[in-house]
Amino acid sequence: MDHSTHVRLTEAELTAEMLEGASVFGPDDEDIGFVSHLHGSGSTAQVVIDVGGFLGIGAKQVAVPVSQLQFMRDEEGVVHAVTTWTEDQLKDMPEHVD
């Protein structure tokens, strides 16, 4: 997928309603997880990502700053994120506990 043509979300769009459920793509354009939920909103939010597992079963939740992800909308309006982290790097992070 060529993310260079996708429209970046504005800070005002970095809300739970907009981001929850968004797929997260790693450096090789691999689908590595999805946004479970957020803590806060805007540029200071923490994004909780479900990584690993199958259909949400056995997934690990990790929290990362929203600033470490590039959220965008594709040609069909679907919101997704791109990160430089690999799935293994996310799995190695401390588990998020609500």
N, C-alpha and C positions, 0 to 999 in steps of 0.2 A: 504494500500500500504506500503510495507517495503522500506522505504527510505534509510536504511542502506546500501543497495547494489547499490545505485545510485552514479554516478560519479559527484563529486563537480566541479563546473565551476571554472576556474582560474580567477584571476583578469583581465587578458587581454580579457577574454570572457564576462565581465560585460559591454556589450554595448547595445545600443537601439535595434540594429538589432537582437541581440540574445535574449533579455529579453522581449521586447514588446509582449503582448498577453499571456505571461506565466501565468498559473494558480498559485494561492497562496493557500496553505493548512495550516490550523490552527493546534493547538495541538492535536485535536482528529481526525486528518486526514480529516477534513471537508473542502471542497472547499469553501473558504471564499471570493474570489475575483480574480482579474487578474491584471497584470501589464498594465497600460494604456500607460505610457511613462516614460522617464527618464530625469533628469536634470543632465548633466555631464556624466562621465563614470568612470569605475574602482571603487576602494574602497571608493571614496569620493562622488559617485553619490547619488542623491535622487531619490527614486523609487516612482512613483505615482501609487497608487493602486485604482481601482474601486471596491468598496465594497458595498454589498447590491444590491437592485434592482433586476430586472429580465431582462435578455438579454441586460444589459446595460441601461435599462430605469429605472430611479429613483435611480441610483447608486450615491454614494458619493465618491468623490476623496479625498484621504489623501496621504500625502507625508511622507515617512520614509527613514532613511538612509539605503543604500544597505547593510551595515554591520549588520543590524538587521534581515536580511533574509538569508537563506541558499539556494542558487541557485544550481540546479543539473540537470542532464540528466538521464532519466530512461532507461530501457533496449532497448526501441524503439527509443531512441534519442530525446524524447520530453523533452524540458526544462520546469521546474517548480520550485516553491519556497516553503520553509517550514518556518513557523514562530511560535513563542510561543504565539503570540497575538490571541485572539478569534475575531470572526466577530464583536461582540458587542464592544470590546475594540477598534477596528479600527473605528467603527462608532462613538465612543465617541471622537475621535481625531478631531482637528480643520480641517475644510474643506480646501483643497488645491485649490487655485485660480491661474491660469497661469497669 
